[in-house]
Structures are given as C-alpha cells and as structure tokens.
Amino acid sequence: MNNYTKRLQTDLNNCERVPVFEIEVQDEYGQIEWIYCDIFFKGNSVVAQRDAVSLAEEASKYIASTRIVVDNCQGLDEHLQDLYEAVLNDIEDGGIFELVQ
C-alpha cells in the first residue's frame, strides 16, 4: 500500500460515518432486499466487499467484491463515488437483482 492509499485509509477511518454502502434492490419475485458493502483499502485499490450479485459469484467460494484502483489525483470522496458507481454497475450486470429507483 503506497503512502497516498494509506492516507486515504486514514481519512476513511477518521470519518464519522461507518464505511458501508447500503443499496436497495429487488429480486426476481419483486421482494425488496439490501446489498451491504463493507468499504476498505487493500493494496492500491479501494474495495467494496459485498453480497453476491451474479450466479457465478453465488457459486464461488470467494467473497464477492468490487474494486477500483486508487488514483492519486482524486480524494476520498471521488474514490467512494467511483466505487459506488462500480458496485451499481456490477448489480445491474449481475442479473440477480434490479436496482430500486
């Protein structure tokens, strides 16, 4: 983990809010559910460890996650926004859930 990523992790740790995304989704039966994502930095990436959103992820022995590479030109807020958008894309592409608007 480089120094900039360490600084972003420190900034995240010092936030007053819990580093979690809660995303409302709907399953194939119309039932409302929530996808919870724990946010943290690992290596040179910011990671959202989350529930499975595709059949392949459900069948995998690994914990599902979305990650983006840290960009030294962006701050914590921009990284979190980019990660959130990446998670939304994974949900839309996964085929198990639909986003609730």
Residue, then its C-alpha position, 0 to 999 in steps of 0.5 A: m500500500n503506497n503512502y497516498t492509499k494509506r492516507l486515504q485509509t486514514d481519512l476513511n477511518n477518521c470519518e464519522r460515518v461507518p464505511v458501508f454502502e447500503i443499496e436497495v434492490q429487488d429480486e426476481y419475485g419483486q421482494i425488496e432486499w439490501i446489498y451491504c458493502d463493507i468499504f476498505f483499502k487493500g493494496n492500491s485499490v479501494v474495495a467494496q466487499r459485498d453480497a453476491v450479485s451474479l450466479a457465478e459469484e453465488a457459486s464461488k467460494y470467494i467473497a464477492s467484491t468490487r474494486i477500483v484502483v486508487d488514483n492519486c489525483q482524486g480524494l476520498d470522496e471521488h474514490l467512494q463515488d467511483l466505487y459506488e458507481a462500480v458496485l451499481n454497475d456490477i448489480e445491474d450486470g449481475g442479473i440477480f437483482e434490479l436496482v430500486q429507483 
